[in-house]
């Protein structure tokens, strides 16, 4: 089991920004596909963004259409974190956000599998984000 610990959630007004962090073992941050999902009560968990492992500068990233251009993934190997910078937040971005990681460093069919929760073997406990109008 891989321990993933999210932080950075909170309350913000629409148009504001937040940075979520996911602390993970160094080998996970460096070499595993990792992603952020979000979920609101009564709805399925939704893929927000995902990033491959590998060499810095050669990461592959995917973003949900709803957050493209507003959210940005980054890795901090020294801090052993995966960060999700969220800007121009909207009320509909309100959810509990979860960090996830796969087993292994390769994801076949990543272009469509990255957004499926069943692709990921390890999950954090979640951090809530509330965006008010």
Backbone as CSV, one residue per row, in Angstrom:
resi,resn,N_x,N_y,N_z,CA_x,CA_y,CA_z,C_x,C_y,C_z
1,UNK,0.835,-1.187,0.000,0.000,0.000,0.000,0.881,1.252,0.000
2,UNK,0.517,2.196,-0.833,1.233,3.459,-0.941,0.448,4.525,-0.203
3,UNK,1.106,5.250,0.673,0.447,6.324,1.405,0.449,7.604,0.590
4,UNK,-0.721,8.116,0.340,-0.894,9.389,-0.348,-1.644,10.319,0.599
5,UNK,-1.118,11.507,0.815,-1.724,12.440,1.759,-1.958,13.776,1.067
6,UNK,-3.224,14.133,0.929,-3.571,15.399,0.294,-3.619,16.524,1.308
7,UNK,-3.345,17.734,0.832,-3.486,18.932,1.653,-3.759,20.107,0.733
8,UNK,-4.177,21.214,1.334,-4.362,22.440,0.574,-5.796,22.801,0.261
9,UNK,-6.720,21.899,0.579,-8.108,22.224,0.327,-8.585,23.339,1.255
10,UNK,-9.745,23.886,0.910,-10.298,24.941,1.743,-11.438,25.640,1.029
11,UNK,-11.766,26.811,1.532,-12.857,27.599,0.963,-12.295,28.813,0.253
12,UNK,-12.870,29.132,-0.886,-12.404,30.263,-1.681,-13.588,30.805,-2.466
13,UNK,-13.516,32.069,-2.811,-14.568,32.660,-3.628,-14.324,32.354,-5.104
14,UNK,-15.385,32.346,-5.860,-15.270,32.117,-7.295,-14.275,33.107,-7.901
15,UNK,-13.448,32.572,-8.795,-12.401,33.383,-9.392,-11.079,33.286,-8.668
16,UNK,-11.107,32.705,-7.491,-9.889,32.583,-6.695,-9.049,31.381,-7.086
17,UNK,-8.003,31.131,-6.297,-7.037,30.069,-6.596,-6.740,29.246,-5.358
18,UNK,-6.371,28.013,-5.588,-5.901,27.121,-4.536,-4.834,26.218,-5.129
19,UNK,-3.939,25.745,-4.260,-2.965,24.747,-4.673,-3.130,23.526,-3.772
20,UNK,-3.444,22.399,-4.382,-3.531,21.143,-3.655,-2.205,20.404,-3.777
21,UNK,-1.800,19.762,-2.709,-0.582,18.965,-2.724,-0.882,17.539,-2.310
22,UNK,-0.173,16.624,-2.918,-0.281,15.210,-2.569,1.110,14.727,-2.209
23,UNK,1.316,14.411,-0.938,2.595,13.879,-0.486,2.626,12.380,-0.715
24,UNK,3.727,11.905,-1.290,3.850,10.492,-1.636,5.306,10.076,-1.532
25,UNK,5.553,8.788,-1.487,6.951,8.337,-1.516,7.653,8.845,-2.777
26,UNK,8.946,9.065,-2.659,9.699,9.661,-3.762,9.594,8.834,-5.040
27,UNK,9.637,7.501,-4.927,9.606,6.681,-6.135,8.241,6.770,-6.823
28,UNK,7.219,7.056,-6.062,5.886,7.215,-6.650,5.827,8.530,-7.421
29,UNK,6.288,9.609,-6.795,6.263,10.916,-7.447,7.091,10.877,-8.726
30,UNK,8.214,10.223,-8.676,9.132,10.247,-9.820,8.726,9.290,-10.932
31,UNK,8.174,8.122,-10.588,8.068,7.065,-11.596,6.662,6.535,-11.873
32,UNK,5.690,6.919,-11.062,4.353,6.377,-11.253,3.420,7.397,-11.896
33,UNK,2.462,6.869,-12.672,1.365,7.727,-13.092,0.589,8.127,-11.826
34,UNK,0.287,9.401,-11.738,-0.505,9.903,-10.622,-1.610,10.803,-11.160
35,UNK,-2.650,10.926,-10.389,-3.753,11.749,-10.858,-4.527,12.381,-9.731
36,UNK,-5.359,13.314,-10.079,-6.304,13.955,-9.167,-7.715,13.669,-9.665
37,UNK,-8.543,13.294,-8.737,-9.955,13.075,-9.001,-10.753,13.953,-8.049
38,UNK,-12.023,14.119,-8.353,-12.900,14.831,-7.434,-14.265,14.161,-7.415
39,UNK,-14.942,14.376,-6.309,-16.244,13.734,-6.149,-17.131,14.589,-5.277
40,UNK,-18.380,14.702,-5.690,-19.402,15.343,-4.869,-20.396,14.270,-4.466
41,UNK,-21.070,14.443,-3.365,-22.019,13.416,-2.898,-23.063,13.083,-3.957
42,UNK,-23.275,11.803,-4.165,-24.282,11.363,-5.110,-23.816,11.250,-6.552
43,UNK,-22.561,11.619,-6.768,-22.032,11.536,-8.133,-20.799,10.652,-8.182
44,UNK,-20.475,10.187,-9.378,-19.295,9.360,-9.545,-18.024,10.193,-9.413
45,UNK,-16.958,9.501,-9.049,-15.666,10.161,-8.966,-15.208,10.541,-10.374
46,UNK,-14.747,11.774,-10.506,-14.425,12.338,-11.817,-12.932,12.583,-11.946
47,UNK,-12.332,12.149,-13.046,-10.933,12.432,-13.293,-10.723,13.905,-13.611
48,UNK,-9.800,14.538,-12.925,-9.513,15.958,-13.119,-8.256,16.148,-13.947
49,UNK,-7.190,15.441,-13.558,-5.915,15.593,-14.248,-5.027,14.419,-13.897
50,UNK,-4.091,14.125,-14.788,-3.188,13.010,-14.560,-1.844,13.308,-15.192
51,UNK,-0.774,12.739,-14.598,0.569,12.991,-15.076,1.369,11.702,-15.015
52,UNK,2.205,11.491,-16.013,2.999,10.274,-16.078,4.208,10.364,-15.166
53,UNK,4.870,9.248,-14.981,6.168,9.228,-14.335,7.245,9.444,-15.377
54,UNK,8.510,9.341,-14.978,9.589,9.469,-15.934,10.465,10.674,-15.662
55,UNK,11.176,11.072,-16.700,12.134,12.164,-16.553,11.419,13.513,-16.525
56,UNK,11.915,14.394,-15.674,11.350,15.745,-15.609,11.462,16.393,-16.979
57,UNK,10.433,17.085,-17.362,10.405,17.713,-18.674,9.844,16.823,-19.752
58,UNK,9.630,15.543,-19.436,9.096,14.594,-20.408,7.782,13.985,-19.935
59,UNK,7.180,14.622,-18.955,5.918,14.112,-18.454,4.821,14.290,-19.482
60,UNK,3.908,13.362,-19.456,2.680,13.459,-20.239,1.568,13.833,-19.274
61,UNK,0.761,14.808,-19.637,-0.323,15.238,-18.763,-1.654,15.198,-19.511
62,UNK,-2.695,14.960,-18.762,-4.056,14.998,-19.277,-4.906,15.822,-18.320
63,UNK,-5.829,16.554,-18.884,-6.746,17.360,-18.096,-8.166,17.152,-18.591
64,UNK,-9.095,17.159,-17.674,-10.500,17.148,-18.057,-10.828,18.441,-18.796
65,UNK,-11.745,18.347,-19.742,-12.127,19.532,-20.514,-12.583,20.666,-19.598
66,UNK,-13.235,20.316,-18.505,-13.814,21.317,-17.614,-12.764,22.132,-16.867
67,UNK,-11.517,21.635,-16.814,-10.484,22.350,-16.067,-9.313,22.766,-16.949
68,UNK,-9.322,22.330,-18.207,-8.232,22.665,-19.126,-8.010,24.179,-19.166
69,UNK,-6.756,24.579,-19.011,-6.419,25.990,-19.033,-6.545,26.686,-17.685
70,UNK,-7.207,26.064,-16.721,-7.361,26.668,-15.388,-6.566,25.911,-14.326
71,UNK,-6.402,24.612,-14.511,-5.672,23.777,-13.558,-4.346,23.364,-14.177
72,UNK,-3.347,23.217,-13.309,-2.028,22.842,-13.803,-1.352,21.892,-12.824
73,UNK,-0.868,20.768,-13.356,-0.159,19.772,-12.552,1.328,20.068,-12.530
74,UNK,1.960,19.769,-11.394,3.409,19.841,-11.339,3.915,18.871,-10.283
75,UNK,5.148,18.454,-10.465,5.782,17.568,-9.502,6.929,18.298,-8.819
76,UNK,7.069,18.092,-7.537,8.193,18.606,-6.783,8.911,17.400,-6.200
77,UNK,9.945,16.957,-6.892,10.643,15.746,-6.456,11.320,15.939,-5.108
78,UNK,11.869,17.127,-4.875,12.551,17.386,-3.606,11.573,17.300,-2.440
79,UNK,10.384,17.851,-2.633,9.375,17.830,-1.577,8.548,16.557,-1.604
80,UNK,8.725,15.772,-2.647,7.980,14.531,-2.823,6.485,14.795,-2.852
81,UNK,6.112,15.725,-3.712,4.699,16.054,-3.833,4.269,16.167,-5.293
82,UNK,3.001,15.883,-5.511,2.330,16.186,-6.753,1.379,17.327,-6.445
83,UNK,1.493,18.413,-7.192,0.697,19.595,-6.910,-0.313,19.862,-8.011
84,UNK,-1.460,20.351,-7.609,-2.495,20.758,-8.554,-2.810,22.224,-8.285
85,UNK,-2.360,23.075,-9.170,-2.650,24.496,-9.046,-3.969,24.763,-9.735
86,UNK,-4.901,25.325,-8.992,-6.236,25.572,-9.512,-6.489,27.073,-9.531
87,UNK,-6.807,27.587,-10.689,-7.046,29.012,-10.850,-8.432,29.252,-11.450
88,UNK,-8.878,30.480,-11.339,-10.200,30.858,-11.870,-11.263,29.852,-11.433
89,UNK,-11.261,29.578,-10.150,-12.152,28.548,-9.642,-13.615,28.936,-9.810
90,UNK,-14.411,27.912,-10.068,-15.846,28.094,-10.261,-16.600,27.332,-9.164
91,UNK,-17.838,27.730,-8.955,-18.653,27.060,-7.943,-18.722,25.562,-8.227
92,UNK,-18.790,25.208,-9.491,-18.902,23.796,-9.861,-17.616,23.001,-9.657
93,UNK,-16.534,23.667,-9.274,-15.302,22.967,-8.912,-15.353,22.451,-7.473
94,UNK,-16.360,22.839,-6.734,-16.491,22.387,-5.351,-16.645,20.868,-5.303
95,UNK,-15.818,20.225,-4.500,-15.830,18.764,-4.393,-14.764,18.353,-3.391
96,UNK,-14.750,17.078,-3.063,-13.606,16.514,-2.357,-12.634,16.019,-3.412
97,UNK,-11.395,16.441,-3.297,-10.368,16.106,-4.270,-9.471,14.996,-3.716
98,UNK,-9.232,14.007,-4.563,-8.449,12.846,-4.185,-7.220,12.701,-5.068
99,UNK,-6.125,12.345,-4.444,-4.897,12.003,-5.147,-4.875,10.492,-5.351
100,UNK,-4.343,10.060,-6.475,-4.298,8.636,-6.773,-3.015,8.294,-7.512
101,UNK,-2.610,7.038,-7.397,-1.414,6.553,-8.081,-1.655,5.141,-8.586
102,UNK,-1.017,4.835,-9.706,-1.139,3.483,-10.257,-0.005,2.617,-9.735
103,UNK,-0.148,1.324,-9.963,0.970,0.417,-9.762,1.784,0.377,-11.042
104,UNK,3.096,0.575,-10.924,3.926,0.541,-12.116,4.033,1.910,-12.756
105,UNK,4.935,2.021,-13.719,5.211,3.309,-14.328,4.600,3.486,-15.700
106,UNK,3.911,2.478,-16.203,3.363,2.551,-17.547,1.859,2.404,-17.504
107,UNK,1.174,3.186,-18.316,-0.277,3.083,-18.415,-0.655,2.891,-19.878
108,UNK,-0.976,1.675,-20.249,-1.424,1.423,-21.609,-2.758,2.116,-21.854
109,UNK,-2.880,2.726,-23.021,-4.122,3.421,-23.326,-4.375,4.602,-22.418
110,UNK,-3.321,5.303,-22.046,-3.448,6.381,-21.071,-4.416,7.469,-21.502
111,UNK,-4.532,7.674,-22.812,-5.357,8.779,-23.287,-6.809,8.623,-22.907
112,UNK,-7.252,7.428,-22.613,-8.627,7.267,-22.162,-8.704,6.626,-20.787
113,UNK,-7.684,5.945,-20.357,-7.731,5.281,-19.048,-7.400,6.213,-17.909
114,UNK,-6.747,7.344,-18.200,-6.283,8.197,-17.107,-7.435,8.692,-16.248
115,UNK,-8.617,8.828,-16.836,-9.746,9.402,-16.123,-10.628,8.359,-15.429
116,UNK,-10.259,7.124,-15.509,-11.062,6.065,-14.897,-10.528,5.720,-13.512
117,UNK,-11.334,5.825,-12.482,-10.856,5.527,-11.123,-10.282,4.114,-10.991
118,UNK,-10.826,3.169,-11.728,-10.370,1.783,-11.585,-8.947,1.572,-12.102
119,UNK,-8.415,2.552,-12.803,-7.034,2.472,-13.279,-6.030,2.612,-12.136
120,UNK,-6.441,3.260,-11.067,-5.539,3.620,-9.980,-5.705,2.669,-8.798
121,UNK,-4.566,2.243,-8.243,-4.580,1.267,-7.157,-4.512,1.906,-5.780
122,UNK,-4.027,3.146,-5.697,-3.777,3.769,-4.408,-4.458,5.127,-4.351
123,UNK,-5.046,5.427,-3.202,-5.827,6.644,-3.042,-5.539,7.311,-1.712
124,UNK,-5.609,8.630,-1.737,-5.540,9.373,-0.492,-6.913,9.487,0.133
125,UNK,-6.972,10.192,1.254,-8.217,10.345,1.995,-9.078,11.479,1.472
126,UNK,-8.515,12.346,0.682,-9.283,13.437,0.102,-9.137,14.738,0.872
127,UNK,-9.278,15.831,0.158,-9.273,17.156,0.773,-10.413,17.959,0.152
128,UNK,-11.238,18.607,0.974,-12.416,19.295,0.438,-12.083,20.678,-0.107
129,UNK,-12.738,21.011,-1.198,-12.631,22.329,-1.804,-14.044,22.886,-1.948
130,UNK,-14.240,24.084,-1.415,-15.534,24.745,-1.527,-15.337,26.092,-2.190
131,UNK,-16.026,26.301,-3.290,-15.958,27.558,-4.019,-17.324,28.230,-3.917
132,UNK,-17.338,29.422,-3.361,-18.592,30.124,-3.161,-18.750,31.235,-4.199
133,UNK,-19.987,31.526,-4.506,-20.286,32.546,-5.525,-20.001,33.939,-5.011
